Amino acid sequence: MKKLLLIGLFGLLSLNIYAQDQDDNGIYNGEKYGYIIEKSGKKIEGVVQLHGGYSSPWQNQLKVKFAAIADIDKVKNRIKFKTYDSDDIKEYMLYQGDTPRIFKSVKYSNIREALNSSESSTGLAAGFKAINNLSRTEQFAEVVVEGKITVYKLYGYPTALSANSTQAISQAETDRLRENPNYIFSKKGGKVEELTPAKAKIILADCPYVKAKIAKGEYGSLKNEEKKRSGFGKFIRDEISNATVDKLSIINEVIYDYNENCK
C-alpha cells in the first residue's frame, strides 16, 4: 500500500516537472492583457490562459499558461505560451469579460478535502486522493476578497490519477468538488488558514466595531455556530462539516464589514 502511494506521488511530481518545460503555440484572438508577477516581484503583462475549465477548476490551482507581449505576433495572429506553476510565480490575473480574476500562490494543504476522501472514495483511491490534497503545500488560490483580511477560494483535488485531466472522474465527484470549494484566509499577510465561524470570531475580535455587532447578534451568518467539540474523531467530523457552513455569507457580511471599518 505504502509503495503504491509513493509511486503515485512520485509520478505526480514527474508529470509536473515535465509539464513546466513545455511551450504551447496558440492563436491570438485579441484577448485583453492580464499579467503575472514573478517571485522577484516583477510584473509582466501579456495574455493569460487558464489551465482548467468549468468542469475542473482545481486545475487552475496547479498551472497557468502565459505569453508576454513580446511572444505575441499580432500580424500572424500567433501566440507562444509558457506554462508556470506556483513555484515559478507569485500571482496571475486575467479578465473574464471586464472582471479581473486574481490567483495568488499560497502555502496551504487542503486538510478538509483530504479527510473528506473517506466520504467519496474508499481503498486505494481514497489514499491517492488524500495524498493529492495533502502533498500540495503551495498552490494558486483565487482571491475572493482582498484587504486587511484576504479571502481565497480553493477547490479540492480528485484522485492523483485524474487531477491533471478531466478523464476518469465520476460525475458525482466532479460536481461535488466544483460546487463546494473551500474558503481560506490570511490576515495582514499572515499564515493562510481555513475560514470557519469560530475562526472568524477570533480574527475579528481586534476590531471594537465588528466585535460589538457580533456580541449583539447582528451578523446572521455567525448566529448558528455550534459549540466547540474536542477529541480527534470529533475534529475530523468538524473538518468535514465545515463544508456545509455558508462561508460566503460570512465573507460578504462580516469580512467585508471588517475590511471597510477596521484599522
Buried (B, 14 or more C-beta within 10 A) or exposed (E): EEEEBEEBBEEBEEEBEEBBEEEEEBEBEEBEBBBBBEEEEEEBEBBBBBBBEEEBBBBBBBBBBBBBEEBBEEEEEBBBBBBBBBEBBBBBBBEEEEEEBBBBBBEBBBBBBBBBBEEBBEEBBBBBBBBBBBBBEEBBBBBBBEBBBBBBBBBBBBBBBBBBEBEEBEEEBBEBBBEBBBBBBBBEEEEBBBBBBEBBBEBBEEBEEBBEBBEEEBBEBBEEEEEEEEEEEEEBEBBBEBBEBEBBEBBBBBBBBBBEEBE
